Amino acid sequence: LIPPGRHRKDVSFIVTERTERMPAATIKMGLPVAPIDRCLLDAARRIRDRRTCIALIAEVVQRGVVDVGSLLTELDDGCGRGSAVPRRALHELLGGAHSVAEVDAEKLYERSGLPPSQANVDLYTEDGVFIMNTDRWFDEVALANEIDSYLHHASPADYEKTVKRRAGAEGHGVIVTAFTPKMIAEEPQRVIEELRRAYQRAQE
């Protein structure tokens, strides 16, 4: 980022951008850098693919470095050029989704005709003992729906941990269903039908 009165050409991997909103810099590895929200949105404004943009923003938000609200404020204050895709991505993440798969799943929940549910809920026993965090929670029937990403089951130990966690939840009366990001993207109707069946089972 350079002030509007200066002129520099792009060189190799370095892209220069003139701006009237020069941010206060912090020093990292000996270089002055912009705040993370500005860096993230400057990168997002150059992305044209919605899913890629969601993935980038969700990764940073999930690390707890920034939140969606502050990013929307920064986007409103900044240059309007290229802001349409990141703005749409931020509004889709505003509901609590943490990934592209969760955003896609949100659309399926809306299409399913099921009652409203909550995203990313921590479940506790009546005594306040933590049970699990679930991607989607249907409170009236104690139904939890999870998105099984390969990254979360990259080892046998990770998979075993997930199985034990779900078994423990079911021991507390929670019905747990799970779908992979691939199923959500490629077999949306099947996911909806299985989710409806799980909800009916939870009502019994």
Backbone hydrogen bonds, N-H to C=O, Kabsch-Sander energy under -0.5 kcal/mol:
donor,donor_aa,acceptor,acceptor_aa,energy
2,I,17,E,-2.2
6,R,3,P,-1.7
11,V,14,I,-1.4
14,I,11,V,-2.9
15,V,13,F,-0.6
16,T,14,I,-0.5
19,T,2,I,-2.3
26,T,33,V,-2.5
28,K,26,T,-0.6
28,K,31,L,-2.9
31,L,28,K,-2.1
33,V,26,T,-3.4
39,C,35,P,-2.4
40,L,36,I,-2.9
41,L,37,D,-2.0
42,D,38,R,-2.4
43,A,39,C,-1.9
44,A,40,L,-2.5
45,R,41,L,-2.3
46,R,43,A,-1.3
47,I,44,A,-1.7
50,R,48,R,-0.6
53,C,49,D,-2.2
54,I,50,R,-2.6
55,A,51,R,-2.4
56,L,52,T,-2.1
57,I,53,C,-2.4
58,A,54,I,-3.1
59,E,55,A,-1.9
60,V,56,L,-1.4
61,V,57,I,-2.6
62,Q,58,A,-2.8
63,R,59,E,-0.9
64,G,61,V,-1.8
65,V,60,V,-1.3
66,V,60,V,-0.5
71,L,67,D,-1.7
72,L,68,V,-2.3
73,T,69,G,-1.8
74,E,70,S,-2.2
75,L,71,L,-2.4
76,D,72,L,-2.3
77,D,73,T,-2.0
78,G,74,E,-1.3
83,S,80,G,-1.8
87,R,83,S,-2.1
88,R,84,A,-2.1
89,A,85,V,-2.5
90,L,86,P,-2.6
91,H,87,R,-2.2
92,E,88,R,-1.9
93,L,89,A,-1.7
94,L,90,L,-1.1
95,G,92,E,-0.5
96,G,93,L,-2.0
103,V,99,S,-1.9
104,D,100,V,-2.6
105,A,101,A,-2.5
106,E,102,E,-2.0
107,K,103,V,-1.3
108,L,104,D,-1.3
109,Y,105,A,-2.4
110,E,106,E,-1.8
111,R,107,K,-1.7
112,S,108,L,-1.6
113,G,109,Y,-0.5
113,G,110,E,-0.5
114,L,109,Y,-0.5
118,Q,137,W,-2.3
120,N,135,D,-2.1
121,V,134,T,-1.9
123,L,121,V,-0.5
123,L,132,M,-3.4
125,T,129,V,-2.4
128,G,125,T,-1.9
131,I,123,L,-3.4
132,M,123,L,-0.9
134,T,121,V,-2.5
136,R,145,N,-1.5
137,W,118,Q,-2.5
138,F,143,L,-3.0
139,D,137,W,-0.8
141,V,138,F,-0.9
142,A,138,F,-0.8
142,A,139,D,-0.6
143,L,138,F,-1.9
144,A,142,A,-0.5
144,A,175,I,-3.2
145,N,136,R,-2.6
146,E,177,T,-2.6
148,D,146,E,-0.6
148,D,179,F,-2.6
149,S,147,I,-1.3
152,H,149,S,-1.1
153,H,150,Y,-1.4
154,A,151,L,-0.6
159,Y,155,S,-2.1
160,E,156,P,-2.6
161,K,157,A,-2.1
162,T,158,D,-1.9
163,V,159,Y,-2.4
164,K,160,E,-2.4
165,R,161,K,-2.2
166,R,162,T,-2.4
167,A,163,V,-2.4
168,G,164,K,-2.4
169,A,165,R,-1.9
170,E,166,R,-2.6
171,G,167,A,-1.6
172,H,168,G,-0.6
172,H,169,A,-1.3
173,G,170,E,-1.7
174,V,169,A,-1.9
175,I,142,A,-2.3
176,V,174,V,-0.6
177,T,144,A,-2.8
179,F,146,E,-2.3
184,I,180,T,-2.1
185,A,181,P,-2.1
186,E,182,K,-2.9
187,E,183,M,-2.6
191,V,187,E,-2.1
192,I,188,P,-2.3
193,E,189,Q,-2.4
194,E,190,R,-2.4
195,L,191,V,-2.3
196,R,192,I,-2.3
197,R,193,E,-2.1
198,A,194,E,-2.2
199,Y,195,L,-2.1
200,Q,196,R,-2.3
201,R,197,R,-2.3
202,A,198,A,-2.1
203,Q,199,Y,-1.3
204,E,200,Q,-0.7
204,E,201,R,-0.7
